[in-house]
Amino acid sequence: MAPAQWTEAHHIIPWQDGGDTSVDNGVLCCSRHHHYLHDRGWTVRLVGNIAWFTPPYNEDINRRERRNTYHRGS
């Protein structure tokens, strides 16, 4: 697990598309996974306070959502 200061904030709805810069529209991730979201076409959505990540079709034909199970959200 990386310390918080080593993480990068990712806008779920990009600010250029009208997304707010807020806790409700962001997730923290390491640089590698932040680039996955941008460069490889992954998407993320929040359900409550749980982030669910969806790979692009070319990485998972079923586009199965997944989450970080290291941390257990409430």
N, CA, C and O atoms as a CHARMM CRD file, in Angstrom:
* protein
*
  296
    1    1 MET  N      0.84800  -1.16800   0.00000 PROA 1      0.00000
    2    1 MET  CA     0.00000   0.00000   0.00000 PROA 1      0.00000
    3    1 MET  C      0.89500   1.23300   0.00000 PROA 1      0.00000
    4    1 MET  O      1.83900   1.32500   0.78400 PROA 1      0.00000
    5    2 ALA  N      0.59700   2.16200  -0.87000 PROA 2      0.00000
    6    2 ALA  CA     1.37200   3.40000  -0.97800 PROA 2      0.00000
    7    2 ALA  C      0.83300   4.45100  -0.02200 PROA 2      0.00000
    8    2 ALA  O     -0.37200   4.51600   0.21800 PROA 2      0.00000
    9    3 PRO  N      1.72700   5.27900   0.52900 PROA 3      0.00000
   10    3 PRO  CA     1.25300   6.39400   1.35300 PROA 3      0.00000
   11    3 PRO  C      0.41400   7.35400   0.51100 PROA 3      0.00000
   12    3 PRO  O      0.60500   7.46100  -0.70000 PROA 3      0.00000
   13    4 ALA  N     -0.50300   8.04000   1.15500 PROA 4      0.00000
   14    4 ALA  CA    -1.41500   8.94700   0.44000 PROA 4      0.00000
   15    4 ALA  C     -0.65400   9.97200  -0.39100 PROA 4      0.00000
   16    4 ALA  O     -1.09500  10.31600  -1.48700 PROA 4      0.00000
   17    5 GLN  N      0.46900  10.46600   0.10100 PROA 5      0.00000
   18    5 GLN  CA     1.20800  11.48200  -0.65300 PROA 5      0.00000
   19    5 GLN  C      1.82900  10.93900  -1.94400 PROA 5      0.00000
   20    5 GLN  O      2.31100  11.71600  -2.76800 PROA 5      0.00000
   21    6 TRP  N      1.82200   9.64300  -2.12600 PROA 6      0.00000
   22    6 TRP  CA     2.33100   9.04400  -3.35500 PROA 6      0.00000
   23    6 TRP  C      1.21900   8.78600  -4.36400 PROA 6      0.00000
   24    6 TRP  O      1.49000   8.27900  -5.45200 PROA 6      0.00000
   25    7 THR  N      0.00300   9.11400  -4.03900 PROA 7      0.00000
   26    7 THR  CA    -1.11000   8.84700  -4.93600 PROA 7      0.00000
   27    7 THR  C     -1.42700  10.05800  -5.80000 PROA 7      0.00000
   28    7 THR  O     -0.97000  11.17000  -5.53600 PROA 7      0.00000
   29    8 GLU  N     -2.20900   9.81900  -6.82300 PROA 8      0.00000
   30    8 GLU  CA    -2.66500  10.86500  -7.72900 PROA 8      0.00000
   31    8 GLU  C     -4.18800  10.83900  -7.74900 PROA 8      0.00000
   32    8 GLU  O     -4.80200   9.77400  -7.69300 PROA 8      0.00000
   33    9 ALA  N     -4.78600  12.01800  -7.82900 PROA 9      0.00000
   34    9 ALA  CA    -6.24700  12.10800  -7.88100 PROA 9      0.00000
   35    9 ALA  C     -6.71300  11.95100  -9.32100 PROA 9      0.00000
   36    9 ALA  O     -6.17200  12.57400 -10.23400 PROA 9      0.00000
   37   10 HSD  N     -7.70800  11.12300  -9.50700 PROA 10     0.00000
   38   10 HSD  CA    -8.29300  10.90700 -10.83100 PROA 10     0.00000
   39   10 HSD  C     -9.73200  11.39800 -10.80400 PROA 10     0.00000
   40   10 HSD  O    -10.51000  11.00100  -9.93600 PROA 10     0.00000
   41   11 HSD  N    -10.09000  12.26600 -11.75400 PROA 11     0.00000
   42   11 HSD  CA   -11.46900  12.72300 -11.89600 PROA 11     0.00000
   43   11 HSD  C    -12.28900  11.61000 -12.56100 PROA 11     0.00000
   44   11 HSD  O    -11.92400  11.13600 -13.63600 PROA 11     0.00000
   45   12 ILE  N    -13.37200  11.19800 -11.94400 PROA 12     0.00000
   46   12 ILE  CA   -14.24200  10.18800 -12.54200 PROA 12     0.00000
   47   12 ILE  C    -14.90700  10.77200 -13.78900 PROA 12     0.00000
   48   12 ILE  O    -14.86200  10.17300 -14.86300 PROA 12     0.00000
   49   13 ILE  N    -15.51800  11.93300 -13.63900 PROA 13     0.00000
   50   13 ILE  CA   -15.98600  12.70500 -14.80400 PROA 13     0.00000
   51   13 ILE  C    -14.93900  13.78300 -15.01500 PROA 13     0.00000
   52   13 ILE  O    -14.79000  14.65800 -14.16200 PROA 13     0.00000
   53   14 PRO  N    -14.20600  13.75200 -16.12400 PROA 14     0.00000
   54   14 PRO  CA   -13.11700  14.71700 -16.33200 PROA 14     0.00000
   55   14 PRO  C    -13.59500  16.15900 -16.18900 PROA 14     0.00000
   56   14 PRO  O    -14.71400  16.49900 -16.57400 PROA 14     0.00000
   57   15 TRP  N    -12.72800  16.99500 -15.62800 PROA 15     0.00000
   58   15 TRP  CA   -13.09800  18.39700 -15.42000 PROA 15     0.00000
   59   15 TRP  C    -13.40900  19.07500 -16.74300 PROA 15     0.00000
   60   15 TRP  O    -14.26600  19.95600 -16.78800 PROA 15     0.00000
   61   16 GLN  N    -12.73600  18.68800 -17.82500 PROA 16     0.00000
   62   16 GLN  CA   -13.01400  19.31500 -19.13000 PROA 16     0.00000
   63   16 GLN  C    -14.39100  18.92300 -19.67500 PROA 16     0.00000
   64   16 GLN  O    -14.90400  19.55100 -20.60200 PROA 16     0.00000
   65   17 ASP  N    -14.98100  17.87700 -19.08900 PROA 17     0.00000
   66   17 ASP  CA   -16.34100  17.46200 -19.46000 PROA 17     0.00000
   67   17 ASP  C    -17.37300  17.91000 -18.43000 PROA 17     0.00000
   68   17 ASP  O    -18.51000  17.43800 -18.43100 PROA 17     0.00000
   69   18 GLY  N    -16.96800  18.82300 -17.55500 PROA 18     0.00000
   70   18 GLY  CA   -17.88700  19.36900 -16.56800 PROA 18     0.00000
   71   18 GLY  C    -17.82200  18.71900 -15.19800 PROA 18     0.00000
   72   18 GLY  O    -18.61600  19.05200 -14.31800 PROA 18     0.00000
   73   19 GLY  N    -16.88800  17.79600 -15.00300 PROA 19     0.00000
   74   19 GLY  CA   -16.75700  17.14900 -13.70100 PROA 19     0.00000
   75   19 GLY  C    -16.13000  18.07300 -12.67800 PROA 19     0.00000
   76   19 GLY  O    -15.20000  18.82000 -12.98300 PROA 19     0.00000
   77   20 ASP  N    -16.64800  18.01500 -11.46700 PROA 20     0.00000
   78   20 ASP  CA   -16.11600  18.82200 -10.37100 PROA 20     0.00000
   79   20 ASP  C    -14.80400  18.24100  -9.87000 PROA 20     0.00000
   80   20 ASP  O    -14.55200  17.04200  -9.98800 PROA 20     0.00000
   81   21 THR  N    -13.97800  19.10800  -9.31000 PROA 21     0.00000
   82   21 THR  CA   -12.81700  18.64800  -8.56900 PROA 21     0.00000
   83   21 THR  C    -13.28200  18.53600  -7.12500 PROA 21     0.00000
   84   21 THR  O    -13.26900  19.50800  -6.37000 PROA 21     0.00000
   85   22 SER  N    -13.69700  17.31500  -6.75800 PROA 22     0.00000
   86   22 SER  CA   -14.25400  17.08300  -5.42900 PROA 22     0.00000
   87   22 SER  C    -14.04200  15.62700  -5.03200 PROA 22     0.00000
   88   22 SER  O    -13.73200  14.77100  -5.86000 PROA 22     0.00000
   89   23 VAL  N    -14.21600  15.38000  -3.75800 PROA 23     0.00000
   90   23 VAL  CA   -14.10500  14.01200  -3.24400 PROA 23     0.00000
   91   23 VAL  C    -15.14200  13.10900  -3.89300 PROA 23     0.00000
   92   23 VAL  O    -14.87800  11.93000  -4.13200 PROA 23     0.00000
   93   24 ASP  N    -16.31900  13.65200  -4.17700 PROA 24     0.00000
   94   24 ASP  CA   -17.39600  12.85700  -4.77200 PROA 24     0.00000
   95   24 ASP  C    -17.15500  12.50200  -6.23200 PROA 24     0.00000
   96   24 ASP  O    -17.84200  11.64400  -6.78600 PROA 24     0.00000
   97   25 ASN  N    -16.18800  13.15500  -6.85500 PROA 25     0.00000
   98   25 ASN  CA   -15.89300  12.90300  -8.27000 PROA 25     0.00000
   99   25 ASN  C    -14.44600  12.46100  -8.46300 PROA 25     0.00000
  100   25 ASN  O    -13.85200  12.70900  -9.51200 PROA 25     0.00000
  101   26 GLY  N    -13.88600  11.81200  -7.46000 PROA 26     0.00000
  102   26 GLY  CA   -12.49600  11.42500  -7.60400 PROA 26     0.00000
  103   26 GLY  C    -12.15200  10.15900  -6.86300 PROA 26     0.00000
  104   26 GLY  O    -12.83800   9.74400  -5.92900 PROA 26     0.00000
  105   27 VAL  N    -11.07200   9.56000  -7.30500 PROA 27     0.00000
  106   27 VAL  CA   -10.46600   8.42800  -6.61700 PROA 27     0.00000
  107   27 VAL  C     -8.96500   8.68000  -6.57500 PROA 27     0.00000
  108   27 VAL  O     -8.40500   9.32700  -7.46000 PROA 27     0.00000
  109   28 LEU  N     -8.33100   8.16400  -5.54500 PROA 28     0.00000
  110   28 LEU  CA    -6.87900   8.23200  -5.44800 PROA 28     0.00000
  111   28 LEU  C     -6.31100   6.91200  -5.93900 PROA 28     0.00000
  112   28 LEU  O     -6.80600   5.84100  -5.58500 PROA 28     0.00000
  113   29 CYS  N     -5.26900   6.99600  -6.75600 PROA 29     0.00000
  114   29 CYS  CA    -4.62100   5.78500  -7.23800 PROA 29     0.00000
  115   29 CYS  C     -3.13500   6.06700  -7.44400 PROA 29     0.00000
  116   29 CYS  O     -2.71600   7.21900  -7.55000 PROA 29     0.00000
  117   30 CYS  N     -2.36300   5.01300  -7.49700 PROA 30     0.00000
  118   30 CYS  CA    -0.93900   5.17300  -7.77300 PROA 30     0.00000
  119   30 CYS  C     -0.78100   5.62100  -9.22900 PROA 30     0.00000
  120   30 CYS  O     -1.71200   5.51900 -10.02800 PROA 30     0.00000
  121   31 SER  N      0.38800   6.10700  -9.55000 PROA 31     0.00000
  122   31 SER  CA     0.64600   6.62200 -10.89800 PROA 31     0.00000
  123   31 SER  C      0.37700   5.56800 -11.97100 PROA 31     0.00000
  124   31 SER  O     -0.22400   5.87000 -13.00100 PROA 31     0.00000
  125   32 ARG  N      0.81600   4.34500 -11.73300 PROA 32     0.00000
  126   32 ARG  CA     0.62300   3.26500 -12.71700 PROA 32     0.00000
  127   32 ARG  C     -0.85200   3.07700 -13.03200 PROA 32     0.00000
  128   32 ARG  O     -1.24000   3.02400 -14.20000 PROA 32     0.00000
  129   33 HSD  N     -1.67100   2.97700 -11.99900 PROA 33     0.00000
  130   33 HSD  CA    -3.09200   2.73400 -12.23200 PROA 33     0.00000
  131   33 HSD  C     -3.81700   3.98200 -12.72300 PROA 33     0.00000
  132   33 HSD  O     -4.82300   3.87400 -13.42400 PROA 33     0.00000
  133   34 HSD  N     -3.32300   5.15000 -12.36900 PROA 34     0.00000
  134   34 HSD  CA    -3.88300   6.37800 -12.92600 PROA 34     0.00000
  135   34 HSD  C     -3.67600   6.39100 -14.44400 PROA 34     0.00000
  136   34 HSD  O     -4.57000   6.78700 -15.19200 PROA 34     0.00000
  137   35 HSD  N     -2.50900   5.96100 -14.89100 PROA 35     0.00000
  138   35 HSD  CA    -2.25300   5.89000 -16.33600 PROA 35     0.00000
  139   35 HSD  C     -3.09300   4.80800 -17.00300 PROA 35     0.00000
  140   35 HSD  O     -3.49000   4.97100 -18.15600 PROA 35     0.00000
  141   36 TYR  N     -3.37600   3.70100 -16.30600 PROA 36     0.00000
  142   36 TYR  CA    -4.28100   2.69000 -16.84900 PROA 36     0.00000
  143   36 TYR  C     -5.64100   3.31600 -17.15200 PROA 36     0.00000
  144   36 TYR  O     -6.22400   3.08600 -18.21100 PROA 36     0.00000
  145   37 LEU  N     -6.12700   4.10300 -16.21300 PROA 37     0.00000
  146   37 LEU  CA    -7.43400   4.72800 -16.40700 PROA 37     0.00000
  147   37 LEU  C     -7.44100   5.61800 -17.64500 PROA 37     0.00000
  148   37 LEU  O     -8.38300   5.58400 -18.43600 PROA 37     0.00000
  149   38 HSD  N     -6.38800   6.41300 -17.80800 PROA 38     0.00000
  150   38 HSD  CA    -6.34200   7.35300 -18.93000 PROA 38     0.00000
  151   38 HSD  C     -5.90400   6.70900 -20.25000 PROA 38     0.00000
  152   38 HSD  O     -6.52400   6.93000 -21.29100 PROA 38     0.00000
  153   39 ASP  N     -4.84900   5.92500 -20.19900 PROA 39     0.00000
  154   39 ASP  CA    -4.21100   5.44500 -21.42700 PROA 39     0.00000
  155   39 ASP  C     -4.78400   4.13600 -21.95600 PROA 39     0.00000
  156   39 ASP  O     -4.68000   3.85500 -23.15000 PROA 39     0.00000
  157   40 ARG  N     -5.37600   3.34600 -21.10000 PROA 40     0.00000
  158   40 ARG  CA    -5.84300   2.03600 -21.53400 PROA 40     0.00000
  159   40 ARG  C     -7.35600   1.92600 -21.57700 PROA 40     0.00000
  160   40 ARG  O     -7.88700   0.86800 -21.91400 PROA 40     0.00000
  161   41 GLY  N     -8.05900   2.99800 -21.24200 PROA 41     0.00000
  162   41 GLY  CA    -9.50200   3.00000 -21.40000 PROA 41     0.00000
  163   41 GLY  C    -10.30800   2.41100 -20.26500 PROA 41     0.00000
  164   41 GLY  O    -11.47900   2.07900 -20.44900 PROA 41     0.00000
  165   42 TRP  N     -9.71000   2.27300 -19.09500 PROA 42     0.00000
  166   42 TRP  CA   -10.47200   1.81100 -17.94600 PROA 42     0.00000
  167   42 TRP  C    -11.43300   2.91300 -17.50600 PROA 42     0.00000
  168   42 TRP  O    -11.16200   4.09700 -17.70700 PROA 42     0.00000
  169   43 THR  N    -12.54700   2.52300 -16.91100 PROA 43     0.00000
  170   43 THR  CA   -13.48400   3.48800 -16.35000 PROA 43     0.00000
  171   43 THR  C    -13.68000   3.17300 -14.87600 PROA 43     0.00000
  172   43 THR  O    -13.38100   2.07300 -14.41000 PROA 43     0.00000
  173   44 VAL  N    -14.18600   4.16300 -14.15600 PROA 44     0.00000
  174   44 VAL  CA   -14.42900   3.99100 -12.72500 PROA 44     0.00000
  175   44 VAL  C    -15.74600   4.66200 -12.37100 PROA 44     0.00000
  176   44 VAL  O    -16.11000   5.69100 -12.94000 PROA 44     0.00000
  177   45 ARG  N    -16.45300   4.05900 -11.42200 PROA 45     0.00000
  178   45 ARG  CA   -17.67200   4.66600 -10.89800 PROA 45     0.00000
  179   45 ARG  C    -17.71000   4.39800  -9.40900 PROA 45     0.00000
  180   45 ARG  O    -17.15700   3.41000  -8.92600 PROA 45     0.00000
  181   46 LEU  N    -18.36800   5.28700  -8.69000 PROA 46     0.00000
  182   46 LEU  CA   -18.52300   5.11900  -7.25700 PROA 46     0.00000
  183   46 LEU  C    -19.90600   4.58900  -6.94200 PROA 46     0.00000
  184   46 LEU  O    -20.90700   5.07500  -7.46800 PROA 46     0.00000
  185   47 VAL  N    -19.95200   3.59100  -6.08100 PROA 47     0.00000
  186   47 VAL  CA   -21.20600   3.07700  -5.54900 PROA 47     0.00000
  187   47 VAL  C    -21.08300   3.27100  -4.03800 PROA 47     0.00000
  188   47 VAL  O    -20.35400   2.54600  -3.36100 PROA 47     0.00000
  189   48 GLY  N    -21.80500   4.25700  -3.52800 PROA 48     0.00000
  190   48 GLY  CA   -21.57100   4.65700  -2.14400 PROA 48     0.00000
  191   48 GLY  C    -20.17700   5.24300  -2.08000 PROA 48     0.00000
  192   48 GLY  O    -19.88000   6.20000  -2.79500 PROA 48     0.00000
  193   49 ASN  N    -19.33000   4.70300  -1.25500 PROA 49     0.00000
  194   49 ASN  CA   -17.93800   5.15900  -1.21000 PROA 49     0.00000
  195   49 ASN  C    -16.97500   4.11000  -1.75600 PROA 49     0.00000
  196   49 ASN  O    -15.77800   4.15400  -1.47300 PROA 49     0.00000
  197   50 ILE  N    -17.49000   3.18100  -2.52900 PROA 50     0.00000
  198   50 ILE  CA   -16.67700   2.11500  -3.12000 PROA 50     0.00000
  199   50 ILE  C    -16.43400   2.40400  -4.59600 PROA 50     0.00000
  200   50 ILE  O    -17.37400   2.63200  -5.35800 PROA 50     0.00000
  201   51 ALA  N    -15.16000   2.39000  -4.99300 PROA 51     0.00000
  202   51 ALA  CA   -14.80600   2.59700  -6.39700 PROA 51     0.00000
  203   51 ALA  C    -14.81200   1.24700  -7.11800 PROA 51     0.00000
  204   51 ALA  O    -14.17500   0.29000  -6.67900 PROA 51     0.00000
  205   52 TRP  N    -15.54200   1.19400  -8.23100 PROA 52     0.00000
  206   52 TRP  CA   -15.59400   0.01200  -9.08900 PROA 52     0.00000
  207   52 TRP  C    -14.94100   0.36400 -10.42300 PROA 52     0.00000
  208   52 TRP  O    -15.30400   1.35200 -11.06200 PROA 52     0.00000
  209   53 PHE  N    -13.98100  -0.44800 -10.83100 PROA 53     0.00000
  210   53 PHE  CA   -13.19900  -0.20800 -12.03900 PROA 53     0.00000
  211   53 PHE  C    -13.60600  -1.20400 -13.11700 PROA 53     0.00000
  212   53 PHE  O    -13.78100  -2.39000 -12.84100 PROA 53     0.00000
  213   54 THR  N    -13.75600  -0.71900 -14.34100 PROA 54     0.00000
  214   54 THR  CA   -14.15500  -1.56400 -15.46500 PROA 54     0.00000
  215   54 THR  C    -13.08800  -1.48400 -16.55200 PROA 54     0.00000
  216   54 THR  O    -12.75400  -0.39700 -17.02400 PROA 54     0.00000
  217   55 PRO  N    -12.55200  -2.64500 -16.94800 PROA 55     0.00000
  218   55 PRO  CA   -11.55800  -2.64600 -18.02200 PROA 55     0.00000
  219   55 PRO  C    -12.21700  -2.45100 -19.37800 PROA 55     0.00000
  220   55 PRO  O    -13.41600  -2.68500 -19.52800 PROA 55     0.00000
  221   56 PRO  N    -11.44200  -2.02700 -20.36000 PROA 56     0.00000
  222   56 PRO  CA   -11.99400  -1.92100 -21.71000 PROA 56     0.00000
  223   56 PRO  C    -12.23800  -3.31600 -22.29200 PROA 56     0.00000
  224   56 PRO  O    -11.69800  -4.31000 -21.80700 PROA 56     0.00000
  225   57 TYR  N    -13.04200  -3.36600 -23.31300 PROA 57     0.00000
  226   57 TYR  CA   -13.41000  -4.61100 -23.98400 PROA 57     0.00000
  227   57 TYR  C    -12.18200  -5.42200 -24.40900 PROA 57     0.00000
  228   57 TYR  O    -12.17900  -6.64700 -24.29700 PROA 57     0.00000
  229   58 ASN  N    -11.13400  -4.73500 -24.90000 PROA 58     0.00000
  230   58 ASN  CA    -9.96100  -5.46700 -25.38900 PROA 58     0.00000
  231   58 ASN  C     -9.14200  -6.11000 -24.27000 PROA 58     0.00000
  232   58 ASN  O     -8.27200  -6.93300 -24.55400 PROA 58     0.00000
  233   59 GLU  N     -9.39600  -5.75900 -23.00800 PROA 59     0.00000
  234   59 GLU  CA    -8.70200  -6.39100 -21.89000 PROA 59     0.00000
  235   59 GLU  C     -9.58100  -7.42600 -21.17600 PROA 59     0.00000
  236   59 GLU  O     -9.06500  -8.34100 -20.53500 PROA 59     0.00000
  237   60 ASP  N    -10.89500  -7.28100 -21.28800 PROA 60     0.00000
  238   60 ASP  CA   -11.83200  -8.24200 -20.70300 PROA 60     0.00000
  239   60 ASP  C    -13.10900  -8.17500 -21.52600 PROA 60     0.00000
  240   60 ASP  O    -13.87900  -7.22000 -21.42000 PROA 60     0.00000
  241   61 ILE  N    -13.32500  -9.18500 -22.33700 PROA 61     0.00000
  242   61 ILE  CA   -14.47000  -9.19400 -23.25500 PROA 61     0.00000
  243   61 ILE  C    -15.79700  -9.03400 -22.51000 PROA 61     0.00000
  244   61 ILE  O    -16.76600  -8.52100 -23.07100 PROA 61     0.00000
  245   62 ASN  N    -15.84400  -9.47300 -21.24100 PROA 62     0.00000
  246   62 ASN  CA   -17.06100  -9.34100 -20.44200 PROA 62     0.00000
  247   62 ASN  C    -17.12000  -8.03900 -19.65300 PROA 62     0.00000
  248   62 ASN  O    -18.13700  -7.73300 -19.03100 PROA 62     0.00000
  249   63 ARG  N    -16.02800  -7.27100 -19.67900 PROA 63     0.00000
  250   63 ARG  CA   -15.92600  -5.98900 -18.97200 PROA 63     0.00000
  251   63 ARG  C    -16.40200  -6.11500 -17.52100 PROA 63     0.00000
  252   63 ARG  O    -17.19700  -5.30500 -17.04600 PROA 63     0.00000
  253   64 ARG  N    -15.90600  -7.13800 -16.82800 PROA 64     0.00000
  254   64 ARG  CA   -16.27700  -7.37200 -15.42800 PROA 64     0.00000
  255   64 ARG  C    -15.73100  -6.27000 -14.53000 PROA 64     0.00000
  256   64 ARG  O    -14.53600  -5.97500 -14.53900 PROA 64     0.00000
  257   65 GLU  N    -16.62300  -5.67400 -13.76000 PROA 65     0.00000
  258   65 GLU  CA   -16.19600  -4.66600 -12.80400 PROA 65     0.00000
  259   65 GLU  C    -15.37600  -5.32400 -11.70100 PROA 65     0.00000
  260   65 GLU  O    -15.60000  -6.48000 -11.34100 PROA 65     0.00000
  261   66 ARG  N    -14.43300  -4.57000 -11.18100 PROA 66     0.00000
  262   66 ARG  CA   -13.62900  -5.05700 -10.06900 PROA 66     0.00000
  263   66 ARG  C    -13.31900  -3.91300  -9.12300 PROA 66     0.00000
  264   66 ARG  O    -13.46200  -2.74300  -9.47800 PROA 66     0.00000
  265   67 ARG  N    -12.90400  -4.25000  -7.95000 PROA 67     0.00000
  266   67 ARG  CA   -12.56600  -3.23200  -6.96900 PROA 67     0.00000
  267   67 ARG  C    -11.34600  -3.66400  -6.19100 PROA 67     0.00000
  268   67 ARG  O    -10.95400  -4.83000  -6.22000 PROA 67     0.00000
  269   68 ASN  N    -10.75700  -2.72900  -5.50600 PROA 68     0.00000
  270   68 ASN  CA    -9.61600  -3.01900  -4.65000 PROA 68     0.00000
  271   68 ASN  C    -10.14900  -3.67500  -3.38900 PROA 68     0.00000
  272   68 ASN  O    -10.86600  -3.04000  -2.61500 PROA 68     0.00000
  273   69 THR  N     -9.81300  -4.92200  -3.17600 PROA 69     0.00000
  274   69 THR  CA   -10.31600  -5.63600  -1.99500 PROA 69     0.00000
  275   69 THR  C     -9.36400  -5.52800  -0.81800 PROA 69     0.00000
  276   69 THR  O     -9.64300  -6.07200   0.25000 PROA 69     0.00000
  277   70 TYR  N     -8.23600  -4.82900  -0.99300 PROA 70     0.00000
  278   70 TYR  CA    -7.31700  -4.62500   0.12000 PROA 70     0.00000
  279   70 TYR  C     -7.98200  -3.80800   1.21300 PROA 70     0.00000
  280   70 TYR  O     -7.82900  -4.09900   2.39900 PROA 70     0.00000
  281   71 HSD  N     -8.72600  -2.77700   0.80500 PROA 71     0.00000
  282   71 HSD  CA    -9.44100  -1.93600   1.74900 PROA 71     0.00000
  283   71 HSD  C    -10.91700  -2.30300   1.70800 PROA 71     0.00000
  284   71 HSD  O    -11.49400  -2.44600   0.63000 PROA 71     0.00000
  285   72 ARG  N    -11.50400  -2.44800   2.83100 PROA 72     0.00000
  286   72 ARG  CA   -12.93500  -2.77400   2.91800 PROA 72     0.00000
  287   72 ARG  C    -13.69900  -1.50000   3.22100 PROA 72     0.00000
  288   72 ARG  O    -13.59500  -0.95000   4.31700 PROA 72     0.00000
  289   73 GLY  N    -14.46900  -1.03200   2.24600 PROA 73     0.00000
  290   73 GLY  CA   -15.27900   0.16700   2.45700 PROA 73     0.00000
  291   73 GLY  C    -16.48000  -0.13100   3.32300 PROA 73     0.00000
  292   73 GLY  O    -16.88300  -1.28400   3.47500 PROA 73     0.00000
  293   74 SER  N    -17.03800   0.89600   3.87800 PROA 74     0.00000
  294   74 SER  CA   -18.22900   0.70100   4.70800 PROA 74     0.00000
  295   74 SER  C    -19.47500   0.66500   3.85800 PROA 74     0.00000
  296   74 SER  O    -20.57700   0.50800   4.38500 PROA 74     0.00000
